[in-house]
Amino acid sequence: MIVKMKFLQISGPESDIDRMCEQYLAKYEMQLENAVAELKTTNHLLPFIEVNPFREPLAKAEEYCKFLKKGKFMTDHSMTKREALDLIREINHDYIENRDRIELLKKEENELREQANVLEPFRSLNVDLQNVAKNRYIRFRFGRIGLGYYNRMKTYLHDDMKAIFIKDHQTESYVYGCYAVADVDKAKVDNLFSSLHFERIDLMKAFHGTPAEAYRELNERREAILEEIKELEEKTTGLMESHASKLLGAREELDKHAAYFDIRKKAARSFEDTEEEEGKECYYVLCGWMGEEDAQAFIEETKDDDLVMVMVEEDREKYFGDPPTKLKNPKFFKPFEMYVEMYGLPAANEMDPTIFIALSYTFIFGAMFGDLGQGAVLFLAGGLLYLTKKISLAGIISIAGLFSMFFGMMFGSVFGFEDIIPALWLKPSEAMTNLPFIGQLNTVFIVAVAFGMAMNILVMIFQVINAWKAKDLGNMLFSHNGIAGIVFYGFIVLTVVLYMTGHKTPGNVLLAIFLGGPILAFLFKEPLGNLVSKRHEKMETGKVMFFVQGFFELFETMLSYFSNTLSYVRVGAFAVSHAAMMGVVLMLSGAESGNLNMAGVIFGNLFVMGMEGLIVGIQVLRLEYYEMFSRFYKGSGKQFKPFNRKQNQGGC
């Protein structure tokens, strides 16, 4: 059902807004609207422009709580606002000191890692870098050369270079090493290596000892730094864990007060002149939607509080649009609200289809997937998942499993075996019925079509109810889903049933009245609707185009009646196909030969439950949306979004 909403206006001294929110408003669900925008006719309204002082400490609290293992610590719910702010300030001092030190160490470690990467290709060169740097007669150049240029140098230039190249390390693209050249030839040799794209790497200024010794020293320093970083991180985690319970409580308290303070974004400030003092006194003004029961309880609770004034604005939706939609259904049907929300929430003047889709969806699913054993598995697995994880789809599967169990007993099927229990009604693949003009036809197909006719009439009745609630007399009386449609379609259904059962069908006069009258209503729906609604609107098209358009709309209407009815044949088709698929599973498992393979039976049942269960679930949802909802339901409502939903759902 749809909760009836009331539009409330709450006001009081500006300094009292936080107390009002914490003491009263936090207990109820209220969708706040922008007071400045909504109360346009009220003078002296200005928005709040204050910055939320709780957001920064809350962000720090959330950052600190990331150091705590989830579920390991209890939350201290006794924290006050002042205690929470003091705790965050106290922890923040030590945390920043550790964090800054860690950042400096990480920067130093990164620099050492880069230096080690430079030295790594030269580790096998057994030369003292400082000694070769001081040599006045022989010059050493460290670096790398492309592999192609290195091969060219060895082939063509090696004997004429007047230099010695010492290779150290080779990768897929480069050769690392150094070349030694006499001081008198360094200019010529340097130019030669430059033409070979030799990239010099200066090691002699930055490092001491051999490359291997310098590399080892760098890694030792890096390991010492990483160890210190680890100790500081453990110290930080220990700091947070030592205050864990209070820290979690502080986060909860700050989150609550941050949400209360954010209410100012929706509130307005009202200034009134005072006679006693100079200047102006400031009041807050809040407005928004609240459920009728919550509104009554809220008003009752605040009636003796002189600092809080509450006013209910009646017929708010008449002037400012429809209220938001809040659904409230019994727990058994609550999972199916997911399907309603997927299509669209009902508007305030529509019926809530949750209970209808819950009953019709599970009933049709059970008929298409009738098996006592498989239904029990769906019921237990879905129910367990819903109770532990609160997944709506799991709840739907569990309830659908109940109806699968029911139809499994009606069909006499248990995990595909049809000889364990007797069928209380029929076996889908065997039951046949003789019909006039048609001949023999599977019984479940006939029942499925009859069921579809009944469902079409039912959803037309729902459309009449919705049109009445919306005060749309034209659609209620003359549309193909309104009263005229019920008369037309119902008379056809009655005629078909009488004919198929061998009874006398209605005569020509009744046919003309009960079919001709609704057809005329369909054709002239627009002018007749304007007439009963007392609207004076001119036709947008000429008379000829009006009749041409009306003819094609009438043809589409007749086609929709026919196609909607035949769509329900799939209910019987899946009931028969399910029995056939399980027959194949049992045949492949050796049931007919007497050598039953239980592994094949189990795997086959799991496969059918997974594949066919998914297909049936989608097909039933298609029937709901396209054959039922499209006839009576718009789903144009907007979701109810209370400001304190997070707190109501369990807080932090």
C-alpha positions as CSV (number, residue, x, y, z in Angstrom):
1,M,0.0,0.0,0.0
2,I,1.0,3.6,-0.5
3,V,1.6,5.6,2.7
4,K,-0.5,8.8,2.8
5,M,1.8,11.8,3.0
6,K,1.4,15.1,4.7
7,F,3.3,18.3,3.9
8,L,4.7,19.8,7.1
9,Q,6.2,23.2,7.8
10,I,8.4,23.4,10.9
11,S,9.9,26.6,12.4
12,G,11.6,27.9,15.5
13,P,14.5,30.0,16.7
14,E,17.6,29.5,14.5
15,S,19.7,28.6,17.5
16,D,17.4,25.7,18.3
17,I,17.5,23.9,15.0
18,D,20.1,21.3,16.0
19,R,18.2,20.4,19.2
20,M,15.0,20.1,17.3
21,C,16.6,17.7,14.7
22,E,18.2,15.5,17.3
23,Q,15.4,15.4,19.8
24,Y,12.4,15.1,17.5
25,L,13.0,15.0,13.7
26,A,15.6,12.2,13.8
27,K,13.0,9.8,15.0
28,Y,10.8,10.1,11.9
29,E,11.3,9.8,8.2
30,M,10.8,13.1,6.4
31,Q,11.7,14.1,2.8
32,L,12.9,17.7,3.1
33,E,12.2,20.2,0.3
34,N,14.0,23.4,-0.3
35,A,12.1,25.9,1.9
36,V,13.2,29.0,0.0
37,A,11.9,27.5,-3.3
38,E,8.7,26.0,-1.9
39,L,7.6,28.9,0.3
40,K,7.8,31.5,-2.5
41,T,4.8,33.5,-1.0
42,T,6.6,34.0,2.3
43,N,8.5,37.2,2.8
44,H,12.0,37.7,4.4
45,L,13.3,34.2,3.6
46,L,17.0,33.7,2.9
47,P,19.0,30.5,2.6
48,F,21.6,29.3,5.2
49,I,25.2,29.8,4.0
50,E,27.1,28.3,6.9
51,V,29.8,25.7,6.2
52,N,29.2,22.4,8.0
53,P,31.8,22.3,10.8
54,F,31.4,18.5,11.3
55,R,32.4,17.4,7.8
56,E,36.2,17.8,8.2
57,P,36.4,15.9,11.6
58,L,34.0,13.3,10.2
59,A,36.3,12.8,7.2
60,K,39.2,12.3,9.6
61,A,37.2,9.9,11.7
62,E,36.4,7.8,8.6
63,E,40.0,7.9,7.5
64,Y,41.1,6.7,11.0
65,C,38.5,3.9,11.1
66,K,40.0,2.4,8.0
67,F,42.9,1.2,10.2
68,L,40.5,-0.9,12.2
69,K,39.6,-4.4,11.2
70,K,35.9,-4.7,10.4
71,G,33.8,-6.4,13.1
72,K,36.7,-6.7,15.6
73,F,35.8,-3.7,17.8
74,M,32.6,-2.6,19.6
75,T,31.2,0.9,19.1
76,D,31.0,3.2,22.1
77,H,27.5,4.7,21.7
78,S,28.0,7.0,24.7
79,M,30.2,9.5,22.9
80,T,28.9,13.1,23.0
81,K,29.5,15.7,20.3
82,R,32.2,17.5,22.4
83,E,34.0,14.3,23.3
84,A,34.0,13.2,19.7
85,L,35.6,16.4,18.5
86,D,38.2,16.3,21.3
87,L,39.1,12.7,20.5
88,I,39.6,13.4,16.8
89,R,41.7,16.5,17.6
90,E,43.9,14.4,20.0
91,I,44.4,11.5,17.6
92,N,45.0,13.9,14.7
93,H,48.2,15.4,16.3
94,D,50.0,12.0,16.7
95,Y,48.6,10.8,13.3
96,I,49.9,13.8,11.4
97,E,53.3,13.5,13.0
98,N,53.6,9.8,12.0
99,R,52.1,10.4,8.5
100,D,54.5,13.3,7.7
101,R,57.5,11.1,8.8
102,I,56.3,8.2,6.7
103,E,55.9,10.5,3.7
104,L,59.5,11.8,4.0
105,L,60.8,8.2,4.4
106,K,58.8,7.0,1.4
107,K,60.3,9.9,-0.7
108,E,63.8,9.0,0.5
109,E,63.2,5.3,-0.3
110,N,62.0,6.1,-3.7
111,E,65.1,8.1,-4.5
112,L,67.3,5.3,-3.3
113,R,65.4,2.8,-5.4
114,E,65.9,5.0,-8.5
115,Q,69.7,5.2,-7.7
116,A,69.8,1.4,-7.2
117,N,68.1,0.9,-10.6
118,V,70.8,3.0,-12.2
119,L,73.6,0.9,-10.6
120,E,72.0,-2.5,-11.2
121,P,73.2,-3.0,-14.8
122,F,76.9,-2.3,-13.7
123,R,77.1,-4.5,-10.7
124,S,79.6,-7.0,-12.3
125,L,82.1,-4.2,-13.2
126,N,85.0,-4.6,-10.7
127,V,86.2,-1.0,-10.7
128,D,86.4,1.5,-7.9
129,L,84.4,4.4,-9.2
130,Q,86.3,7.1,-7.3
131,N,89.7,5.7,-8.3
132,V,88.8,5.7,-12.0
133,A,87.4,9.2,-11.7
134,K,90.8,10.5,-10.4
135,N,92.8,8.8,-13.2
136,R,94.5,11.6,-15.3
137,Y,95.5,9.4,-18.2
138,I,92.6,7.0,-18.8
139,R,89.0,8.2,-19.0
140,F,86.1,5.9,-18.2
141,R,82.6,6.5,-19.6
142,F,79.7,4.5,-18.2
143,G,76.4,4.2,-20.0
144,R,74.3,2.1,-22.4
145,I,74.1,1.6,-26.2
146,G,71.4,0.2,-28.3
147,L,71.8,-3.4,-29.2
148,G,71.9,-2.7,-33.0
149,Y,74.5,0.0,-32.6
150,Y,76.6,-2.3,-30.4
151,N,76.6,-5.1,-33.0
152,R,77.6,-2.5,-35.7
153,M,80.4,-1.3,-33.4
154,K,81.8,-4.8,-32.9
155,T,81.6,-5.6,-36.6
156,Y,83.0,-2.4,-38.2
157,L,84.6,-0.2,-35.7
158,H,86.1,-2.3,-33.0
159,D,89.7,-2.3,-34.3
160,D,89.8,1.4,-35.1
161,M,88.2,2.9,-32.0
162,K,91.3,3.4,-29.9
163,A,89.1,2.5,-26.9
164,I,88.1,-0.6,-25.0
165,F,84.4,-1.3,-24.4
166,I,83.7,-3.4,-21.3
167,K,80.3,-5.1,-21.6
168,D,78.5,-5.7,-18.3
169,H,74.7,-6.4,-18.8
170,Q,72.4,-6.9,-21.8
171,T,68.7,-6.5,-22.1
172,E,66.4,-7.0,-25.1
173,S,67.1,-3.4,-26.3
174,Y,70.3,-2.2,-24.7
175,V,73.9,-3.2,-23.7
176,Y,75.2,-1.7,-20.5
177,G,78.9,-1.2,-19.8
178,C,81.7,1.3,-20.0
179,Y,84.5,2.2,-22.4
180,A,88.1,3.3,-21.4
181,V,90.0,5.8,-23.6
182,A,93.3,7.6,-23.4
183,D,93.0,11.2,-22.3
184,V,94.5,12.4,-25.6
185,D,91.9,10.5,-27.7
186,K,88.8,11.2,-25.6
187,A,87.3,13.9,-27.8
188,K,87.5,11.7,-30.9
189,V,86.2,8.6,-29.2
190,D,83.5,10.5,-27.4
191,N,82.2,11.8,-30.7
192,L,82.3,8.3,-32.2
193,F,80.2,6.8,-29.4
194,S,77.9,9.8,-29.5
195,S,77.2,9.0,-33.2
196,L,76.4,5.5,-32.0
197,H,73.8,7.0,-29.6
198,F,75.7,5.9,-26.6
199,E,73.8,7.3,-23.5
200,R,76.2,8.3,-20.8
201,I,75.3,7.5,-17.2
202,D,77.4,9.4,-14.6
203,L,78.2,7.0,-11.7
204,M,81.5,8.4,-10.5
205,K,80.2,11.6,-8.8
206,A,77.3,10.0,-7.0
207,F,78.7,6.6,-5.7
208,H,81.7,5.2,-3.9
209,G,83.5,1.9,-4.2
210,T,82.6,-0.6,-6.8
211,P,79.1,-0.6,-8.4
212,A,78.3,-3.8,-6.5
213,E,79.3,-2.3,-3.2
214,A,77.4,0.9,-3.9
215,Y,74.3,-1.1,-4.9
216,R,74.5,-3.2,-1.7
217,E,74.8,-0.1,0.4
218,L,71.8,1.5,-1.2
219,N,69.7,-1.6,-0.7
220,E,70.7,-1.8,3.0
221,R,69.6,1.8,3.5
222,R,66.4,1.1,1.7
223,E,65.7,-1.9,3.9
224,A,66.3,0.2,7.0
225,I,63.9,2.8,5.7
226,L,61.3,0.3,4.9
227,E,61.6,-1.2,8.3
228,E,61.1,2.2,9.9
229,I,58.1,2.8,7.7
230,K,56.6,-0.5,8.8
231,E,57.2,0.4,12.5
232,L,55.5,3.8,12.0
233,E,52.5,2.2,10.2
234,E,52.2,-0.3,13.0
235,K,52.4,2.5,15.5
236,T,49.7,4.3,13.7
237,T,47.5,1.2,13.6
238,G,48.2,0.7,17.3
239,L,47.2,4.3,18.0
240,M,43.8,3.8,16.3
241,E,43.2,0.4,17.9
242,S,43.9,1.8,21.4
243,H,41.0,4.2,20.8
244,A,38.9,1.9,18.6
245,S,35.6,1.8,20.5
246,K,35.6,5.5,21.1
247,L,36.8,6.2,17.5
248,L,33.9,4.2,16.1
249,G,31.5,6.0,18.5
250,A,33.0,9.4,17.5
251,R,32.5,8.6,13.8
252,E,28.8,7.7,14.5
253,E,28.2,10.8,16.5
254,L,29.9,13.1,14.0
255,D,28.1,11.5,11.1
256,K,24.8,12.2,12.9
257,H,25.6,15.8,13.6
258,A,26.9,16.4,10.1
259,A,23.6,15.1,8.7
260,Y,21.7,17.4,11.1
261,F,23.8,20.4,10.1
262,D,23.2,19.6,6.4
263,I,19.5,20.1,7.0
264,R,20.4,23.8,6.8
265,K,20.9,23.3,3.0
266,K,17.1,22.7,2.8
267,A,16.1,25.2,5.5
268,A,15.4,28.9,5.2
269,R,16.1,31.8,7.6
270,S,13.2,34.1,8.5
271,F,13.8,37.5,10.0
272,E,11.2,39.4,12.1
273,D,11.5,42.8,13.6
274,T,11.4,42.9,17.4
275,E,10.1,45.7,19.6
276,E,12.2,45.0,22.7
277,E,15.7,45.0,21.0
278,E,17.3,46.7,18.1
279,G,17.9,44.6,15.1
280,K,16.1,41.4,13.9
281,E,15.5,38.0,15.4
282,C,16.2,35.0,13.2
283,Y,14.1,31.8,12.8
284,Y,14.6,28.6,10.8
285,V,11.9,27.3,8.5
286,L,11.8,23.6,7.3
287,C,9.3,22.0,5.1
288,G,8.8,18.6,3.5
289,W,6.8,15.4,3.3
290,M,6.1,13.0,6.1
291,G,3.9,9.9,6.4
292,E,0.5,10.6,8.0
293,E,1.2,8.4,11.0
294,D,4.6,9.9,11.5
295,A,3.3,13.4,11.1
296,Q,0.6,12.9,13.8
297,A,3.2,11.4,16.2
298,F,5.6,14.2,15.5
299,I,3.0,16.9,16.1
300,E,1.8,15.2,19.3
301,E,5.4,15.0,20.6
302,T,6.2,18.6,19.9
303,K,2.9,20.2,21.0
304,D,4.2,21.1,24.4
305,D,7.6,22.5,23.2
306,D,7.3,26.3,22.9
307,L,10.4,26.5,20.7
308,V,9.0,24.2,17.9
309,M,6.0,25.2,15.8
310,V,4.6,22.6,13.3
311,M,1.9,23.4,10.7
312,V,0.3,20.9,8.3
313,E,-0.6,22.2,4.9
314,E,-3.7,20.4,3.5
315,D,-4.1,19.7,-0.2
316,R,-0.5,20.5,-0.8
317,E,-0.4,18.2,-3.9
318,K,-3.3,20.2,-5.5
319,Y,-1.1,23.2,-5.9
320,F,2.5,22.0,-5.8
321,G,2.4,18.6,-7.4
322,D,2.2,15.0,-6.2
323,P,3.8,13.9,-3.0
324,P,6.7,11.3,-3.1
325,T,5.8,7.7,-2.9
326,K,6.5,5.5,0.2
327,L,5.5,1.9,0.0
328,K,4.5,-0.1,3.1
329,N,3.6,-3.7,2.6
330,P,3.6,-6.9,4.8
331,K,7.0,-8.6,5.2
332,F,5.8,-11.5,3.0
333,F,5.3,-9.2,0.1
334,K,8.1,-6.7,0.7
335,P,10.7,-8.3,-1.6
336,F,8.4,-7.7,-4.6
337,E,8.6,-4.0,-4.1
338,M,11.9,-4.4,-6.1
339,Y,9.9,-5.3,-9.2
340,V,7.5,-2.4,-8.7
341,E,10.5,0.0,-8.4
342,M,12.1,-1.4,-11.5
343,Y,9.0,-0.5,-13.5
344,G,8.3,2.7,-11.7
345,L,6.8,3.7,-8.3
346,P,3.1,4.4,-8.2
347,A,1.9,8.0,-8.1
348,A,-0.2,9.1,-5.2
349,N,-3.5,8.6,-7.2
350,E,-2.5,5.0,-8.3
351,M,-3.0,1.7,-6.5
352,D,0.1,-0.1,-5.2
353,P,0.5,-3.2,-7.4
354,T,3.0,-4.9,-5.0
355,I,0.6,-7.5,-3.6
356,F,-0.9,-8.1,-7.0
357,I,2.5,-8.8,-8.6
358,A,3.6,-10.9,-5.6
359,L,0.6,-13.2,-6.0
360,S,0.4,-13.3,-9.8
361,Y,4.1,-13.6,-10.3
362,T,4.7,-16.5,-7.9
363,F,1.5,-18.3,-9.1
364,I,2.5,-18.2,-12.7
365,F,6.1,-19.1,-11.9
366,G,4.8,-22.1,-10.0
367,A,2.6,-23.2,-12.9
368,M,5.4,-22.9,-15.4
369,F,8.0,-24.6,-13.1
370,G,6.0,-27.1,-11.2
371,D,8.2,-29.6,-9.3
372,L,7.9,-30.4,-5.6
373,G,11.6,-31.2,-5.1
374,Q,13.1,-28.4,-7.1
375,G,10.6,-25.9,-5.6
376,A,11.7,-27.0,-2.1
377,V,15.3,-26.3,-3.1
378,L,14.4,-22.9,-4.4
379,F,12.3,-22.2,-1.2
380,L,15.1,-23.2,1.2
381,A,18.0,-21.7,-0.7
382,G,16.2,-18.4,-1.4
383,G,14.8,-18.1,2.1
384,L,18.2,-18.7,3.7
385,L,19.9,-16.1,1.5
386,Y,17.1,-13.6,2.1
387,L,17.2,-14.1,5.9
388,T,21.0,-13.7,6.0
389,K,21.7,-11.2,3.3
390,K,18.4,-9.4,2.9
391,I,18.5,-9.8,-0.9
392,S,15.1,-9.0,-2.4
393,L,15.5,-11.3,-5.4
394,A,16.3,-14.2,-3.0
395,G,13.1,-13.6,-1.1
396,I,11.2,-13.6,-4.4
397,I,12.8,-16.9,-5.4
398,S,11.9,-18.4,-2.0
399,I,8.2,-17.5,-2.3
400,A,8.1,-18.7,-5.9
401,G,9.5,-22.0,-4.7
402,L,6.5,-22.4,-2.5
403,F,4.2,-22.2,-5.5
404,S,6.5,-24.5,-7.5
405,M,6.0,-27.0,-4.7
406,F,2.2,-26.6,-4.8
407,F,2.1,-27.2,-8.6
408,G,4.6,-30.0,-8.3
409,M,2.0,-31.8,-6.1
410,M,-0.7,-30.9,-8.6
411,F,1.4,-32.3,-11.5
412,G,2.9,-35.3,-9.5
413,S,6.5,-34.3,-10.1
414,V,9.4,-34.6,-7.7
415,F,12.8,-33.8,-9.2
416,G,11.5,-34.9,-12.5
417,F,10.2,-38.3,-11.3
418,E,6.5,-38.6,-12.0
419,D,5.9,-42.0,-10.3
420,I,6.8,-41.1,-6.7
421,I,3.6,-39.2,-5.8
422,P,0.3,-39.2,-7.6
423,A,-0.8,-36.1,-9.5
424,L,-3.5,-34.3,-7.6
425,W,-4.7,-32.7,-10.9
426,L,-3.0,-33.7,-14.1
427,K,0.3,-34.5,-15.8
428,P,1.0,-31.5,-18.2
429,S,2.5,-33.6,-21.0
430,E,-0.4,-36.2,-21.1
431,A,-3.7,-34.4,-20.3
432,M,-5.7,-33.7,-23.4
433,T,-9.2,-32.1,-23.9
434,N,-11.6,-32.1,-26.9
435,L,-12.8,-28.7,-28.0
436,P,-15.5,-27.9,-30.6
437,F,-14.0,-26.8,-33.9
438,I,-10.5,-27.2,-32.7
439,G,-10.4,-30.9,-31.7
440,Q,-7.9,-32.3,-29.2
441,L,-5.7,-29.8,-27.4
442,N,-3.4,-30.0,-24.4
443,T,-5.4,-29.2,-21.2
444,V,-2.8,-26.9,-19.7
445,F,-2.9,-24.7,-22.9
446,I,-6.6,-24.3,-22.5
447,V,-6.3,-23.5,-18.8
448,A,-3.5,-21.0,-19.6
449,V,-5.6,-19.1,-22.1
450,A,-8.6,-19.1,-19.7
451,F,-6.3,-17.8,-17.0
452,G,-5.0,-15.1,-19.3
453,M,-8.6,-14.0,-20.1
454,A,-9.4,-13.7,-16.4
455,M,-6.2,-11.7,-15.8
456,N,-6.9,-9.3,-18.6
457,I,-10.3,-8.6,-17.1
458,L,-8.8,-8.2,-13.7
459,V,-6.2,-5.6,-14.8
460,M,-9.0,-3.7,-16.7
461,I,-10.8,-3.5,-13.4
462,F,-7.6,-2.1,-11.8
463,Q,-7.5,0.5,-14.6
464,V,-11.0,1.6,-13.8
465,I,-10.0,2.0,-10.1
466,N,-6.9,4.0,-11.0
467,A,-8.9,6.2,-13.5
468,W,-11.5,6.8,-10.8
469,K,-8.8,7.8,-8.3
470,A,-7.2,10.1,-10.8
471,K,-10.7,11.6,-11.7
472,D,-10.1,10.7,-15.3
473,L,-13.7,9.8,-16.3
474,G,-12.9,9.6,-20.0
475,N,-10.5,6.8,-19.7
476,M,-12.5,5.1,-17.0
477,L,-15.6,4.9,-19.2
478,F,-14.5,4.8,-22.8
479,S,-11.0,3.5,-23.1
480,H,-10.2,-0.1,-24.3
481,N,-8.9,-0.8,-20.8
482,G,-11.9,0.9,-19.0
483,I,-15.5,0.0,-18.6
484,A,-16.1,-0.1,-22.3
485,G,-13.2,-2.5,-22.7
486,I,-14.4,-4.7,-19.9
487,V,-17.8,-5.0,-21.6
488,F,-16.3,-5.7,-25.0
489,Y,-13.7,-8.2,-23.9
490,G,-15.9,-9.8,-21.3
491,F,-18.6,-10.4,-23.8
492,I,-16.2,-12.0,-26.2
493,V,-14.8,-14.2,-23.4
494,L,-18.4,-15.2,-22.4
495,T,-19.2,-16.1,-26.0
496,V,-16.1,-18.2,-26.4
497,V,-16.7,-20.0,-23.1
498,L,-20.4,-20.8,-24.0
499,Y,-19.4,-22.0,-27.4
500,M,-16.5,-24.2,-26.2
501,T,-18.7,-25.8,-23.5
502,G,-21.5,-26.5,-25.9
503,H,-24.0,-23.9,-24.7
504,K,-26.1,-21.5,-26.7
505,T,-24.2,-18.3,-27.7
506,P,-25.7,-14.8,-27.5
507,G,-27.9,-13.7,-30.5
508,N,-27.2,-10.9,-33.0
509,V,-29.0,-8.2,-30.9
510,L,-26.8,-8.8,-27.9
511,L,-23.7,-9.0,-30.2
512,A,-24.6,-5.6,-31.6
513,I,-25.2,-4.0,-28.2
514,F,-22.3,-5.5,-26.3
515,L,-19.8,-5.3,-29.1
516,G,-21.0,-2.4,-31.2
517,G,-21.5,-0.1,-28.2
518,P,-18.0,-0.4,-26.9
519,I,-16.5,-0.1,-30.4
520,L,-18.3,3.3,-30.8
521,A,-17.0,4.3,-27.3
522,F,-13.4,3.4,-28.4
523,L,-13.8,5.4,-31.6
524,F,-15.3,8.5,-30.0
525,K,-13.3,8.3,-26.8
526,E,-11.8,11.8,-27.1
527,P,-15.0,13.8,-27.6
528,L,-17.0,11.7,-25.1
529,G,-14.2,12.1,-22.6
530,N,-14.3,15.9,-23.1
531,L,-18.0,15.8,-22.7
532,V,-18.1,13.9,-19.3
533,S,-15.2,15.9,-18.0
534,K,-16.8,19.1,-19.1
535,R,-13.8,20.2,-21.2
536,H,-14.3,22.2,-24.3
537,E,-11.4,21.3,-26.6
538,K,-11.4,21.4,-30.4
539,M,-10.3,18.4,-32.4
540,E,-6.7,18.7,-33.5
541,T,-7.4,16.9,-36.8
542,G,-10.1,17.1,-39.4
543,K,-13.1,14.8,-39.4
544,V,-11.6,12.5,-42.1
545,M,-8.3,12.2,-40.3
546,F,-10.2,11.6,-37.0
547,F,-12.0,8.6,-38.5
548,V,-8.8,7.3,-40.2
549,Q,-6.9,7.5,-37.0
550,G,-9.7,6.0,-35.0
551,F,-9.9,3.0,-37.4
552,F,-6.2,2.2,-37.0
553,E,-6.4,2.7,-33.2
554,L,-9.4,0.4,-33.2
555,F,-7.5,-2.2,-35.2
556,E,-4.6,-2.0,-32.8
557,T,-6.9,-2.4,-29.9
558,M,-8.4,-5.6,-31.3
559,L,-5.0,-6.9,-32.1
560,S,-3.8,-6.2,-28.5
561,Y,-6.7,-8.1,-27.1
562,F,-5.9,-11.1,-29.2
563,S,-2.1,-11.0,-28.6
564,N,-2.4,-10.4,-24.9
565,T,-4.7,-13.4,-24.5
566,L,-2.4,-15.7,-26.6
567,S,0.7,-14.5,-24.6
568,Y,-0.5,-16.6,-21.7
569,V,-0.1,-19.8,-23.8
570,R,3.5,-19.6,-22.8
571,V,2.4,-20.6,-19.2
572,G,1.2,-23.9,-20.5
573,A,4.1,-24.3,-22.9
574,F,6.7,-24.0,-20.2
575,A,4.7,-26.4,-17.9
576,V,4.9,-29.0,-20.7
577,S,8.5,-28.2,-21.6
578,H,9.6,-28.5,-18.0
579,A,8.2,-32.0,-17.8
580,A,9.8,-32.8,-21.2
581,M,13.2,-31.5,-20.1
582,M,13.2,-33.5,-16.9
583,G,12.2,-36.5,-18.9
584,V,15.3,-36.1,-21.0
585,V,17.4,-35.7,-17.8
586,L,16.1,-38.9,-16.4
587,M,16.5,-40.7,-19.7
588,L,20.2,-39.6,-19.9
589,S,20.6,-40.7,-16.3
590,G,19.5,-44.2,-17.1
591,A,16.1,-44.2,-15.4
592,E,14.4,-46.0,-18.2
593,S,17.0,-48.8,-18.3
594,G,17.0,-49.3,-14.5
595,N,20.6,-48.3,-14.0
596,L,20.0,-44.9,-12.4
597,N,23.0,-42.6,-12.3
598,M,22.4,-40.3,-9.3
599,A,25.2,-37.9,-10.3
600,G,23.4,-37.4,-13.6
601,V,20.1,-36.8,-11.8
602,I,21.7,-34.3,-9.5
603,F,23.6,-32.4,-12.2
604,G,20.5,-32.5,-14.5
605,N,18.3,-31.1,-11.8
606,L,20.8,-28.3,-11.0
607,F,21.1,-27.5,-14.7
608,V,17.3,-27.3,-15.2
609,M,16.8,-25.2,-12.0
610,G,19.5,-22.8,-13.2
611,M,18.7,-22.4,-16.8
612,E,15.0,-23.0,-17.0
613,G,14.4,-21.2,-13.7
614,L,16.1,-18.1,-15.1
615,I,14.2,-18.2,-18.3
616,V,10.8,-18.8,-16.6
617,G,11.6,-15.9,-14.2
618,I,12.2,-13.5,-17.1
619,Q,9.2,-14.7,-19.0
620,V,6.8,-14.2,-16.0
621,L,8.2,-10.8,-15.5
622,R,7.6,-10.0,-19.1
623,L,3.9,-11.1,-18.7
624,E,3.7,-8.9,-15.7
625,Y,5.1,-5.8,-17.3
626,Y,3.8,-6.0,-20.9
627,E,0.5,-7.8,-20.5
628,M,-0.7,-6.6,-17.1
629,F,1.1,-3.4,-16.0
630,S,0.7,-1.8,-19.4
631,R,-3.1,-2.0,-19.1
632,F,-3.5,-0.2,-15.8
633,Y,-0.3,1.1,-14.3
634,K,1.8,4.2,-15.2
635,G,4.4,4.1,-12.5
636,S,5.0,7.8,-12.6
637,G,5.6,8.3,-8.9
638,K,8.8,9.7,-7.4
639,Q,10.7,7.9,-4.6
640,F,10.4,9.1,-1.0
641,K,13.9,10.0,0.2
642,P,14.0,10.9,3.9
643,F,17.0,12.9,5.1
644,N,17.7,10.5,7.9
645,R,17.4,7.2,5.9
646,K,21.1,6.3,6.7
647,Q,20.4,6.6,10.5
648,N,17.2,4.6,10.2
649,Q,19.0,1.8,8.4
650,G,21.6,1.3,11.0
651,G,23.8,4.4,10.9
652,C,27.6,4.1,10.5
